[in-house]
Amino acid sequence: MSRERILEVEQLRGLAFLAVVLQHSVAHYSVEPGMTSGDGIWMAVVLMLTKFAVPVFIFLTGLVLFYNDHDGFQYSKFIKKRFGDIYVPFAIWTFITILINRGFHPFMWGDWYQLGQVLITGKASSHFWYIIMLFQFYLLYPLFRSVILAVRNKWSTRTQWFAVVAAGALYVVLTGLIHDISRWMEHMPLTLPVISDLLTTYADRNALYYYFYFVLGAAAGLYHREWKNGLHKARLLIWGTFAVLFIWRLVEVIQEIQSKSGEGITFYSLNLLQPGMALFLISSILAMYDMAVWICRKAGARTKAVLSSIGLYSYGAYLMHLLTLRFSYVVDEAWLTAAHPLIRIVASWLISVIAAYAATRLISMLPFGKWIVGIRSKRTKRRELKHSIGTNKHNNLKM
């Protein structure tokens, strides 16, 4: 039996998708010729306001999985569904990206080897790393589930929340050790298959280095009512902490930009995997969740419907959004090269979001659309249901 929908999850997923597209739009224009340190500073502000996207997606994964968890869990059924809904669309868009970027020659062994490699590493496009990282949480879900449910069943609620705080503190410490772990692994005489790569070359997509966002989501899913009530009571503290950490990180990135004046704009200070950013991102999850709850309560029906719909189709739109951003750059070069960088960024962002969302909705209406964008449209589901009912009636009449 499915549980009641969590409305703010749909809003938050929509906000996260809008944020991740805006990040990539900013990243593109930050390296355009003529950008100044002043441009870099306001771009840093935009990036800071949108950095919550990836942690929120991981958090929502943990929340939804544990909110809907039940005693009849079957791993084979679970992973089969995630493979079809998540990995197959990723594989299809990986192949599409390769075709567009450099072509594919089916009679050349090197192309097949490269395809197999990027299907494992997510290196076909700069945003596919996230899918590889996320899928590790699905593969390891039985492990997370057994540990987290054991803690829930054996410890008091207060002790469990202390454990969550401890896991968060441990995570912040871990992000400060990632470079040392990588260097240590590189000097090891023994190479461990997969593990060595995840701790060195592909550390940026190692699920271990994002585990706390998933655990925090699990806690929110298991104790959803308490989570919402706690956020509401602590909202002044949450937003105050968010503001302080925002200013702290912003000062650091401004210093970085000014120290490299004339050498191009960089945002290394905003790398996700470092202690300061980990603290900021945890506060961002809390603040953005509170904002999503506020939207559910105060926003107009149209705003909520739009955000909810964007959230619903966000996975397919995420897979293709770098391609739709390319389309937006064509429009930009044709009409907007003389405009202020902020106008160009916003224009590309809007074009990409609309194009990716519309394409995902259209593809989802196709009979095979779910394999491409990970979701069937409501219209397709109704059509399949009617067909199933009609088939059953016909079979009953024949009996």
C-alpha positions as MATLAB code, in Angstrom:
seq = 'MSRERILEVEQLRGLAFLAVVLQHSVAHYSVEPGMTSGDGIWMAVVLMLTKFAVPVFIFLTGLVLFYNDHDGFQYSKFIKKRFGDIYVPFAIWTFITILINRGFHPFMWGDWYQLGQVLITGKASSHFWYIIMLFQFYLLYPLFRSVILAVRNKWSTRTQWFAVVAAGALYVVLTGLIHDISRWMEHMPLTLPVISDLLTTYADRNALYYYFYFVLGAAAGLYHREWKNGLHKARLLIWGTFAVLFIWRLVEVIQEIQSKSGEGITFYSLNLLQPGMALFLISSILAMYDMAVWICRKAGARTKAVLSSIGLYSYGAYLMHLLTLRFSYVVDEAWLTAAHPLIRIVASWLISVIAAYAATRLISMLPFGKWIVGIRSKRTKRRELKHSIGTNKHNNLKM';
ca = [
       0.000    0.000    0.000;
       1.517    3.332   -1.069;
       1.784    6.109    1.487;
       0.531    9.657    1.220;
       2.487   11.844   -1.197;
       4.896   14.353    0.324;
       4.041   17.509   -1.595;
       7.168   19.465   -0.658;
       9.339   16.706   -2.146;
       7.882   17.440   -5.579;
       8.487   21.173   -5.146;
      12.034   20.631   -3.887;
      12.908   18.314   -6.765;
      11.697   20.968   -9.210;
      13.780   23.654   -7.480;
      16.861   21.399   -7.560;
      16.539   20.801  -11.287;
      16.175   24.531  -11.993;
      19.244   25.145   -9.829;
      21.478   22.582  -11.540;
      20.706   23.968  -15.013;
      21.449   27.498  -13.802;
      24.787   26.290  -12.401;
      25.826   24.918  -15.759;
      24.685   28.053  -17.551;
      26.844   30.172  -15.232;
      29.805   27.809  -15.695;
      29.623   28.246  -19.481;
      29.595   32.036  -19.452;
      32.202   32.367  -16.690;
      34.899   31.365  -19.202;
      33.607   33.586  -22.011;
      36.108   36.242  -23.199;
      35.671   39.640  -21.566;
      34.364   38.456  -18.184;
      35.758   40.546  -15.324;
      36.362   39.898  -11.633;
      33.195   41.875  -10.958;
      31.251   39.451  -13.161;
      32.886   36.582  -11.313;
      31.636   37.868   -7.949;
      27.951   38.015   -8.886;
      28.313   34.666  -10.680;
      29.706   33.260   -7.427;
      26.601   34.511   -5.611;
      24.376   32.726   -8.136;
      26.419   29.533   -7.840;
      26.259   29.656   -4.045;
      22.471   29.965   -4.195;
      22.216   26.938   -6.495;
      24.858   24.599   -5.030;
      22.190   22.797   -3.017;
      21.009   20.918   -6.135;
      23.115   17.730   -6.039;
      23.000   17.265   -2.236;
      19.226   17.796   -2.322;
      18.785   15.157   -5.042;
      20.758   12.663   -2.905;
      18.809   13.681    0.198;
      15.488   13.184   -1.613;
      16.608    9.744   -2.789;
      17.197    8.669    0.800;
      13.970   10.305    1.999;
      11.726    8.682   -0.615;
      13.317    5.233   -0.266;
      12.955    5.097    3.508;
       9.583    6.843    3.602;
       8.186    4.129    1.332;
      10.153    1.260    2.861;
       8.171   -1.790    3.967;
       8.828   -5.214    5.462;
       8.386   -7.063    2.181;
      11.538   -5.580    0.619;
      12.936   -7.669   -2.256;
      16.311   -6.557   -3.551;
      15.970   -8.242   -6.964;
      12.688   -6.446   -7.646;
      14.060   -3.189   -6.248;
      17.253   -3.116   -8.321;
      15.450   -4.269  -11.477;
      13.120   -1.274  -11.250;
      15.994    1.167  -10.622;
      17.986   -0.332  -13.480;
      15.069    0.251  -15.858;
      14.091    3.680  -14.523;
      17.567    5.117  -13.908;
      20.375    3.256  -15.637;
      18.742    2.427  -18.984;
      17.829    6.093  -19.742;
      21.337    7.102  -18.664;
      22.835    4.510  -21.035;
      20.662    5.734  -23.930;
      21.620    9.389  -23.377;
      25.252    8.388  -23.001;
      25.105    6.813  -26.459;
      23.255    9.836  -27.881;
      25.896   12.163  -26.418;
      28.710   10.106  -27.943;
      26.985   10.150  -31.335;
      26.646   13.937  -31.215;
      30.123   14.647  -29.863;
      32.330   12.333  -31.902;
      30.248    9.699  -33.640;
      30.260    5.955  -33.164;
      31.727    3.330  -35.478;
      30.164   -0.084  -34.763;
      32.947   -1.958  -36.569;
      35.750   -0.380  -34.528;
      36.665   -2.181  -31.304;
      38.013    1.036  -29.792;
      34.592    2.702  -29.975;
      32.922   -0.242  -28.222;
      35.597   -0.215  -25.523;
      35.144    3.532  -25.012;
      31.357    3.141  -24.850;
      31.679    0.440  -22.210;
      34.074    2.609  -20.242;
      31.829    5.682  -20.145;
      28.799    3.554  -19.259;
      30.683    2.613  -16.091;
      32.395    5.922  -15.331;
      29.857    8.482  -16.598;
      32.618   10.339  -18.467;
      30.625   10.847  -21.672;
      29.380   14.200  -20.369;
      30.277   16.369  -17.404;
      26.931   15.854  -15.634;
      26.682   12.066  -15.929;
      29.019   11.571  -12.956;
      25.991   12.149  -10.744;
      24.114    9.131  -12.162;
      27.056    6.822  -11.501;
      27.350    8.149   -7.963;
      23.595    7.922   -7.327;
      23.293    4.370   -8.631;
      25.811    3.233   -6.030;
      23.248    4.141   -3.353;
      20.721    1.844   -5.037;
      23.256   -0.967   -5.266;
      24.182   -0.535   -1.601;
      20.648    0.107   -0.369;
      20.338   -3.257    1.452;
      23.445   -2.357    3.473;
      22.187    1.147    4.307;
      18.743   -0.268    5.039;
      19.930   -2.966    7.425;
      22.129   -0.563    9.412;
      19.629    2.315    9.563;
      16.639    0.123   10.440;
      18.686   -1.658   13.112;
      19.500    1.712   14.651;
      15.831    2.704   14.529;
      14.673   -0.517   16.164;
      17.285   -0.650   18.939;
      17.900    2.979   19.908;
      15.625    5.663   21.323;
      14.487    8.461   19.028;
      16.703   10.999   20.778;
      19.744    8.722   20.479;
      18.989    8.205   16.802;
      19.036   11.961   16.152;
      22.327   12.225   18.057;
      23.629    9.490   15.746;
      22.558   11.543   12.722;
      24.442   14.559   14.077;
      27.488   12.376   14.719;
      27.281   10.991   11.164;
      27.203   14.573    9.906;
      30.272   15.555   11.943;
      32.115   12.455   10.723;
      31.180   13.345    7.145;
      32.593   16.868    7.456;
      35.851   15.386    8.758;
      35.879   12.849    5.905;
      35.635   15.576    3.244;
      38.821   17.068    4.653;
      40.655   13.756    4.241;
      39.687   12.958    0.637;
      42.898   14.334   -0.866;
      45.046   12.441    1.653;
      43.109    9.210    1.052;
      43.624    9.586   -2.703;
      47.349   10.225   -2.315;
      47.699    7.258    0.063;
      45.875    4.938   -2.354;
      48.077    6.059   -5.260;
      51.189    4.971   -3.337;
      49.786    1.595   -2.350;
      51.712   -1.300   -3.952;
      48.442   -3.217   -4.391;
      45.676   -1.975   -6.671;
      42.172   -2.967   -5.586;
      39.732   -3.326   -8.521;
      37.017   -0.627   -8.484;
      37.869    0.506   -4.940;
      41.228    2.037   -5.895;
      39.640    3.939   -8.782;
      36.761    5.198   -6.599;
      39.255    6.543   -4.076;
      41.549    8.180   -6.641;
      40.626    8.926  -10.264;
      36.873    8.801   -9.706;
      36.711   10.120   -6.146;
      34.271   12.820   -7.273;
      31.635   10.134   -7.994;
      32.271    7.889   -5.000;
      28.978    7.539   -3.077;
      30.938    7.233    0.201;
      31.892   10.886   -0.154;
      28.235   11.931   -0.259;
      26.829    9.432    2.256;
      25.562   11.916    4.833;
      23.060   13.548    2.477;
      21.529   10.099    1.910;
      21.519    9.293    5.641;
      19.924   12.656    6.439;
      17.248   11.887    3.842;
      16.688    8.474    5.405;
      16.131   10.100    8.806;
      13.699   12.588    7.279;
      11.819    9.771    5.550;
      11.552    7.538    8.625;
      10.481   10.415   10.882;
       8.849   12.723    8.388;
       6.379   14.405   10.727;
       9.044   15.002   13.379;
      11.419   16.263   10.671;
       8.950   18.868    9.423;
       8.005   19.989   12.922;
      11.661   20.256   13.910;
      12.500   22.368   10.869;
       9.567   24.670   11.548;
      10.618   25.222   15.156;
      14.281   25.790   14.228;
      13.728   27.839   11.079;
      15.320   31.031   12.473;
      18.399   29.052   13.513;
      18.499   27.250   10.161;
      18.276   30.384    8.051;
      20.677   32.257   10.345;
      23.234   29.460   10.035;
      22.710   29.332    6.281;
      23.326   33.099    6.013;
      26.519   32.965    8.094;
      27.928   30.024    6.137;
      26.890   31.637    2.853;
      28.836   34.806    3.683;
      31.838   32.783    4.855;
      32.042   30.730    1.649;
      31.336   33.777   -0.512;
      34.246   35.687    1.046;
      36.532   32.758    0.247;
      35.475   32.513   -3.380;
      35.736   36.305   -3.834;
      39.311   36.134   -2.531;
      40.004   33.335   -5.011;
      38.587   35.356   -7.908;
      40.495   38.516   -6.966;
      43.763   36.634   -6.477;
      43.557   35.417  -10.063;
      42.431   38.669  -11.625;
      43.283   38.644  -15.323;
      43.856   34.876  -15.352;
      40.219   33.879  -15.793;
      37.411   33.204  -13.348;
      37.577   30.066  -11.215;
      35.344   28.708   -8.449;
      37.532   26.018   -6.856;
      36.440   27.227   -3.409;
      32.948   25.947   -4.214;
      34.034   22.343   -4.781;
      31.441   20.104   -3.118;
      33.945   17.808   -1.412;
      35.564   20.006    1.243;
      34.634   20.625    4.890;
      33.465   24.232    4.562;
      31.232   23.407    1.637;
      29.908   20.294    3.393;
      28.729   22.449    6.309;
      27.197   24.982    3.928;
      25.450   22.293    1.868;
      23.954   20.623    4.939;
      22.518   23.989    5.985;
      21.332   24.480    2.390;
      19.341   21.225    2.476;
      17.578   22.328    5.658;
      16.893   25.818    4.322;
      15.667   24.633    0.908;
      13.394   22.032    2.482;
      11.871   24.751    4.631;
      11.427   26.862    1.500;
       9.681   23.975   -0.271;
       7.305   23.588    2.685;
       6.639   27.338    2.556;
       5.881   27.109   -1.171;
       3.359   24.339   -0.476;
       1.630   26.518    2.097;
       1.824   29.990    0.597;
       2.460   29.847   -3.163;
      -0.285   30.026   -5.751;
      -1.771   26.910   -7.307;
      -0.091   27.579  -10.669;
       3.375   28.008   -9.147;
       3.008   24.765   -7.215;
       1.706   22.914  -10.264;
       4.604   24.119  -12.432;
       7.281   23.212   -9.868;
       5.643   19.856   -9.198;
       5.527   19.048  -12.912;
       9.160   20.086  -13.402;
      10.101   17.847  -10.475;
       8.137   14.940  -11.929;
       9.985   15.098  -15.267;
      13.307   16.258  -13.807;
      15.286   13.044  -14.380;
      14.834   12.894  -18.135;
      15.300   16.657  -18.336;
      18.518   16.362  -16.313;
      19.911   13.744  -18.691;
      19.416   15.974  -21.727;
      19.863   19.468  -20.272;
      23.478   19.940  -21.402;
      22.344   19.247  -24.958;
      19.502   21.771  -24.657;
      22.013   24.249  -23.214;
      24.003   23.848  -26.439;
      20.899   24.842  -28.359;
      20.503   27.902  -26.129;
      24.079   28.968  -26.949;
      23.178   29.001  -30.652;
      20.341   31.419  -29.854;
      22.708   33.445  -27.672;
      25.344   33.784  -30.391;
      22.721   34.822  -32.906;
      20.995   37.541  -30.855;
      22.483   38.165  -27.413;
      26.264   38.576  -27.696;
      25.995   42.314  -26.933;
      23.754   41.804  -23.902;
      24.855   41.876  -20.273;
      26.208   38.482  -19.114;
      23.370   38.119  -16.599;
      20.785   38.428  -19.388;
      22.647   35.849  -21.463;
      22.860   33.415  -18.538;
      19.170   33.752  -17.677;
      18.138   33.424  -21.327;
      20.190   30.244  -21.807;
      18.864   28.866  -18.537;
      15.230   29.449  -19.483;
      15.648   28.078  -23.023;
      17.390   24.957  -21.740;
      14.871   24.316  -18.955;
      11.865   24.746  -21.228;
      13.364   22.647  -24.037;
      14.482   19.811  -21.718;
      11.177   19.763  -19.838;
       9.067   19.842  -23.016;
      11.150   17.134  -24.695;
      10.910   14.908  -21.632;
       7.124   15.294  -21.479;
       6.762   14.515  -25.168;
       9.048   11.474  -25.019;
       7.232   10.178  -21.932;
       4.035    9.964  -24.006;
       5.608    7.446  -26.374;
       5.042    3.714  -25.746;
       8.785    3.251  -25.144;
       9.300    6.674  -23.558;
      10.012    5.333  -20.096;
      13.197    3.682  -21.348;
      14.444    7.051  -22.595;
      13.391    9.464  -19.825;
      12.631    7.148  -16.911;
       8.925    7.952  -16.643;
       5.607    7.352  -18.388;
       3.262   10.283  -18.788;
      -0.070   10.140  -16.967;
      -1.800    9.933  -20.349;
       0.277    6.894  -21.341;
      -0.448    5.214  -17.995;
      -4.196    5.761  -18.451;
      -4.033    4.392  -21.989;
      -2.156    1.282  -20.826;
      -4.628    0.808  -17.962;
      -7.605    0.988  -20.325;
      -5.914   -1.474  -22.671;
      -5.215   -3.839  -19.760;
      -8.836   -3.632  -18.550;
     -10.121   -4.195  -22.067;
      -7.871   -7.225  -22.521;
      -9.009   -8.718  -19.216;
     -12.687   -8.248  -20.156;
     -12.079   -9.898  -23.507;
     -10.323  -12.853  -21.850;
     -13.134  -13.207  -19.305;
     -15.727  -13.313  -22.080;
     -13.801  -16.095  -23.808;
     -13.676  -18.218  -20.627;
];
